[in-house]
Amino acid sequence: MTPNDRKIEKLRQRIPSFTCVVGCHDCCGPVTASAEEVARLPVKIESEHAAALDHLNCVYLGPHGCEVYRQRPLICRLFGTTPRLACPNGKRPVYMIDPGTEREIHHFLANTRQVLL
């Protein structure tokens, strides 16, 4: 496990969770994720990426929601846990993410190679 992999795991543990609206995928648009996070995900071919982008969706959004939910990237985990990335349906955890953790995540993302999903 690389230092960045360990960092990702530690940050994931500090992001609060909550229950989404069943069937919603409002936050599943194209996003970028660190190369380390993408390396954990199934490989998608170029035509799958193009089709997802044509619909402004993430390539991992399937007919029943996120196909990689348990391994979803940090940016996906942030949606709904911070006022900066609020859920459009008003869902949220009991306690929003600690501002220090949010800053650490954004710093990590800004300083790692990003891949478009």
Rosetta constraint file for C-alpha pairs under 8 A:
AtomPair CA 1 CA 5 HARMONIC 5.89 0.50
AtomPair CA 1 CA 6 HARMONIC 6.69 0.50
AtomPair CA 2 CA 6 HARMONIC 6.38 0.50
AtomPair CA 3 CA 7 HARMONIC 6.17 0.50
AtomPair CA 4 CA 8 HARMONIC 6.09 0.50
AtomPair CA 4 CA 36 HARMONIC 7.23 0.50
AtomPair CA 5 CA 9 HARMONIC 6.31 0.50
AtomPair CA 5 CA 36 HARMONIC 6.68 0.50
AtomPair CA 5 CA 37 HARMONIC 7.90 0.50
AtomPair CA 6 CA 10 HARMONIC 6.25 0.50
AtomPair CA 7 CA 11 HARMONIC 6.15 0.50
AtomPair CA 8 CA 12 HARMONIC 6.06 0.50
AtomPair CA 8 CA 37 HARMONIC 7.97 0.50
AtomPair CA 8 CA 74 HARMONIC 7.57 0.50
AtomPair CA 9 CA 13 HARMONIC 6.38 0.50
AtomPair CA 10 CA 14 HARMONIC 6.75 0.50
AtomPair CA 11 CA 15 HARMONIC 6.71 0.50
AtomPair CA 11 CA 74 HARMONIC 7.89 0.50
AtomPair CA 11 CA 101 HARMONIC 7.21 0.50
AtomPair CA 11 CA 105 HARMONIC 6.94 0.50
AtomPair CA 12 CA 74 HARMONIC 6.70 0.50
AtomPair CA 12 CA 77 HARMONIC 7.72 0.50
AtomPair CA 14 CA 97 HARMONIC 7.69 0.50
AtomPair CA 14 CA 101 HARMONIC 7.06 0.50
AtomPair CA 15 CA 77 HARMONIC 7.02 0.50
AtomPair CA 15 CA 78 HARMONIC 6.98 0.50
AtomPair CA 15 CA 81 HARMONIC 7.49 0.50
AtomPair CA 15 CA 97 HARMONIC 5.97 0.50
AtomPair CA 15 CA 101 HARMONIC 7.80 0.50
AtomPair CA 16 CA 81 HARMONIC 6.64 0.50
AtomPair CA 16 CA 93 HARMONIC 6.27 0.50
AtomPair CA 16 CA 95 HARMONIC 7.23 0.50
AtomPair CA 16 CA 96 HARMONIC 6.83 0.50
AtomPair CA 16 CA 97 HARMONIC 6.08 0.50
AtomPair CA 17 CA 77 HARMONIC 7.93 0.50
AtomPair CA 17 CA 81 HARMONIC 7.53 0.50
AtomPair CA 17 CA 92 HARMONIC 7.97 0.50
AtomPair CA 17 CA 93 HARMONIC 5.83 0.50
AtomPair CA 18 CA 91 HARMONIC 7.48 0.50
AtomPair CA 18 CA 92 HARMONIC 5.91 0.50
AtomPair CA 18 CA 93 HARMONIC 4.73 0.50
AtomPair CA 18 CA 94 HARMONIC 7.80 0.50
AtomPair CA 19 CA 91 HARMONIC 7.35 0.50
AtomPair CA 19 CA 92 HARMONIC 7.72 0.50
AtomPair CA 19 CA 93 HARMONIC 7.86 0.50
AtomPair CA 20 CA 24 HARMONIC 7.24 0.50
AtomPair CA 20 CA 91 HARMONIC 6.42 0.50
AtomPair CA 21 CA 89 HARMONIC 7.61 0.50
AtomPair CA 21 CA 91 HARMONIC 7.60 0.50
AtomPair CA 23 CA 64 HARMONIC 7.22 0.50
AtomPair CA 23 CA 65 HARMONIC 6.76 0.50
AtomPair CA 24 CA 65 HARMONIC 7.71 0.50
AtomPair CA 25 CA 61 HARMONIC 7.99 0.50
AtomPair CA 25 CA 65 HARMONIC 6.69 0.50
AtomPair CA 26 CA 88 HARMONIC 7.39 0.50
AtomPair CA 27 CA 76 HARMONIC 7.51 0.50
AtomPair CA 27 CA 79 HARMONIC 6.85 0.50
AtomPair CA 27 CA 87 HARMONIC 7.59 0.50
AtomPair CA 28 CA 57 HARMONIC 5.83 0.50
AtomPair CA 28 CA 58 HARMONIC 5.51 0.50
AtomPair CA 28 CA 61 HARMONIC 6.76 0.50
AtomPair CA 28 CA 66 HARMONIC 7.91 0.50
AtomPair CA 28 CA 76 HARMONIC 7.73 0.50
AtomPair CA 29 CA 56 HARMONIC 5.42 0.50
AtomPair CA 29 CA 57 HARMONIC 4.12 0.50
AtomPair CA 29 CA 58 HARMONIC 4.97 0.50
AtomPair CA 30 CA 52 HARMONIC 7.87 0.50
AtomPair CA 30 CA 53 HARMONIC 6.72 0.50
AtomPair CA 30 CA 56 HARMONIC 5.98 0.50
AtomPair CA 30 CA 57 HARMONIC 5.22 0.50
AtomPair CA 30 CA 58 HARMONIC 4.49 0.50
AtomPair CA 30 CA 59 HARMONIC 7.50 0.50
AtomPair CA 30 CA 116 HARMONIC 6.87 0.50
AtomPair CA 30 CA 117 HARMONIC 5.52 0.50
AtomPair CA 31 CA 58 HARMONIC 6.85 0.50
AtomPair CA 31 CA 75 HARMONIC 7.66 0.50
AtomPair CA 31 CA 116 HARMONIC 5.83 0.50
AtomPair CA 31 CA 117 HARMONIC 5.46 0.50
AtomPair CA 32 CA 75 HARMONIC 7.77 0.50
AtomPair CA 32 CA 114 HARMONIC 5.65 0.50
AtomPair CA 32 CA 115 HARMONIC 5.15 0.50
AtomPair CA 32 CA 116 HARMONIC 4.34 0.50
AtomPair CA 32 CA 117 HARMONIC 5.72 0.50
AtomPair CA 33 CA 37 HARMONIC 6.36 0.50
AtomPair CA 33 CA 38 HARMONIC 6.51 0.50
AtomPair CA 33 CA 73 HARMONIC 6.03 0.50
AtomPair CA 33 CA 74 HARMONIC 7.37 0.50
AtomPair CA 33 CA 75 HARMONIC 6.95 0.50
AtomPair CA 33 CA 109 HARMONIC 7.38 0.50
AtomPair CA 33 CA 114 HARMONIC 5.19 0.50
AtomPair CA 33 CA 115 HARMONIC 5.41 0.50
AtomPair CA 33 CA 116 HARMONIC 6.64 0.50
AtomPair CA 33 CA 117 HARMONIC 7.16 0.50
AtomPair CA 34 CA 38 HARMONIC 6.35 0.50
AtomPair CA 34 CA 73 HARMONIC 7.81 0.50
AtomPair CA 34 CA 109 HARMONIC 6.50 0.50
AtomPair CA 34 CA 112 HARMONIC 5.95 0.50
AtomPair CA 34 CA 113 HARMONIC 5.61 0.50
AtomPair CA 34 CA 114 HARMONIC 4.51 0.50
AtomPair CA 34 CA 115 HARMONIC 6.14 0.50
AtomPair CA 35 CA 39 HARMONIC 6.07 0.50
AtomPair CA 35 CA 112 HARMONIC 7.50 0.50
AtomPair CA 35 CA 113 HARMONIC 5.78 0.50
AtomPair CA 35 CA 114 HARMONIC 5.75 0.50
AtomPair CA 35 CA 115 HARMONIC 5.98 0.50
AtomPair CA 36 CA 40 HARMONIC 6.97 0.50
AtomPair CA 37 CA 41 HARMONIC 7.15 0.50
AtomPair CA 37 CA 71 HARMONIC 7.92 0.50
AtomPair CA 37 CA 72 HARMONIC 7.92 0.50
AtomPair CA 37 CA 73 HARMONIC 5.97 0.50
AtomPair CA 38 CA 73 HARMONIC 7.68 0.50
AtomPair CA 38 CA 115 HARMONIC 7.29 0.50
AtomPair CA 40 CA 71 HARMONIC 7.27 0.50
AtomPair CA 41 CA 68 HARMONIC 7.04 0.50
AtomPair CA 41 CA 71 HARMONIC 7.15 0.50
AtomPair CA 44 CA 48 HARMONIC 6.16 0.50
AtomPair CA 44 CA 49 HARMONIC 6.87 0.50
AtomPair CA 44 CA 59 HARMONIC 7.54 0.50
AtomPair CA 45 CA 49 HARMONIC 6.56 0.50
AtomPair CA 46 CA 50 HARMONIC 6.14 0.50
AtomPair CA 47 CA 51 HARMONIC 6.08 0.50
AtomPair CA 48 CA 52 HARMONIC 6.21 0.50
AtomPair CA 48 CA 59 HARMONIC 6.46 0.50
AtomPair CA 49 CA 53 HARMONIC 6.19 0.50
AtomPair CA 49 CA 58 HARMONIC 7.99 0.50
AtomPair CA 49 CA 59 HARMONIC 5.46 0.50
AtomPair CA 49 CA 117 HARMONIC 7.25 0.50
AtomPair CA 50 CA 54 HARMONIC 6.11 0.50
AtomPair CA 51 CA 55 HARMONIC 6.70 0.50
AtomPair CA 51 CA 59 HARMONIC 7.90 0.50
AtomPair CA 52 CA 56 HARMONIC 6.10 0.50
AtomPair CA 52 CA 57 HARMONIC 4.87 0.50
AtomPair CA 52 CA 58 HARMONIC 5.81 0.50
AtomPair CA 52 CA 59 HARMONIC 5.06 0.50
AtomPair CA 53 CA 57 HARMONIC 5.69 0.50
AtomPair CA 53 CA 58 HARMONIC 7.10 0.50
AtomPair CA 53 CA 59 HARMONIC 7.54 0.50
AtomPair CA 57 CA 61 HARMONIC 6.77 0.50
AtomPair CA 58 CA 117 HARMONIC 5.51 0.50
AtomPair CA 59 CA 117 HARMONIC 5.75 0.50
AtomPair CA 60 CA 66 HARMONIC 5.89 0.50
AtomPair CA 60 CA 67 HARMONIC 5.46 0.50
AtomPair CA 60 CA 68 HARMONIC 6.58 0.50
AtomPair CA 60 CA 117 HARMONIC 7.64 0.50
AtomPair CA 61 CA 65 HARMONIC 5.46 0.50
AtomPair CA 61 CA 66 HARMONIC 4.68 0.50
AtomPair CA 61 CA 67 HARMONIC 6.04 0.50
AtomPair CA 62 CA 66 HARMONIC 5.95 0.50
AtomPair CA 62 CA 67 HARMONIC 5.93 0.50
AtomPair CA 68 CA 72 HARMONIC 5.55 0.50
AtomPair CA 72 CA 76 HARMONIC 6.26 0.50
AtomPair CA 72 CA 77 HARMONIC 6.96 0.50
AtomPair CA 73 CA 77 HARMONIC 6.51 0.50
AtomPair CA 74 CA 78 HARMONIC 6.28 0.50
AtomPair CA 74 CA 105 HARMONIC 7.40 0.50
AtomPair CA 75 CA 79 HARMONIC 6.86 0.50
AtomPair CA 77 CA 81 HARMONIC 7.78 0.50
AtomPair CA 78 CA 82 HARMONIC 6.71 0.50
AtomPair CA 78 CA 85 HARMONIC 6.96 0.50
AtomPair CA 79 CA 85 HARMONIC 5.07 0.50
AtomPair CA 79 CA 86 HARMONIC 6.19 0.50
AtomPair CA 79 CA 87 HARMONIC 6.42 0.50
AtomPair CA 80 CA 85 HARMONIC 5.81 0.50
AtomPair CA 80 CA 86 HARMONIC 4.56 0.50
AtomPair CA 80 CA 87 HARMONIC 4.44 0.50
AtomPair CA 80 CA 90 HARMONIC 7.95 0.50
AtomPair CA 80 CA 91 HARMONIC 6.48 0.50
AtomPair CA 80 CA 92 HARMONIC 5.24 0.50
AtomPair CA 80 CA 93 HARMONIC 7.60 0.50
AtomPair CA 81 CA 85 HARMONIC 7.13 0.50
AtomPair CA 81 CA 86 HARMONIC 6.88 0.50
AtomPair CA 81 CA 92 HARMONIC 5.81 0.50
AtomPair CA 81 CA 93 HARMONIC 6.30 0.50
AtomPair CA 81 CA 96 HARMONIC 5.08 0.50
AtomPair CA 81 CA 97 HARMONIC 5.55 0.50
AtomPair CA 82 CA 86 HARMONIC 5.94 0.50
AtomPair CA 82 CA 96 HARMONIC 5.80 0.50
AtomPair CA 82 CA 97 HARMONIC 5.97 0.50
AtomPair CA 86 CA 90 HARMONIC 7.34 0.50
AtomPair CA 86 CA 92 HARMONIC 7.91 0.50
AtomPair CA 87 CA 91 HARMONIC 5.70 0.50
AtomPair CA 87 CA 92 HARMONIC 7.00 0.50
AtomPair CA 92 CA 96 HARMONIC 7.23 0.50
AtomPair CA 97 CA 101 HARMONIC 6.91 0.50
AtomPair CA 97 CA 102 HARMONIC 6.63 0.50
AtomPair CA 98 CA 102 HARMONIC 6.38 0.50
AtomPair CA 99 CA 103 HARMONIC 6.18 0.50
AtomPair CA 100 CA 104 HARMONIC 6.23 0.50
AtomPair CA 101 CA 105 HARMONIC 6.21 0.50
AtomPair CA 102 CA 106 HARMONIC 6.27 0.50
AtomPair CA 103 CA 107 HARMONIC 6.01 0.50
AtomPair CA 104 CA 108 HARMONIC 6.04 0.50
AtomPair CA 105 CA 109 HARMONIC 6.15 0.50
AtomPair CA 106 CA 110 HARMONIC 6.01 0.50
AtomPair CA 107 CA 111 HARMONIC 6.20 0.50
AtomPair CA 108 CA 112 HARMONIC 6.25 0.50
AtomPair CA 109 CA 113 HARMONIC 7.81 0.50
AtomPair CA 109 CA 114 HARMONIC 7.35 0.50
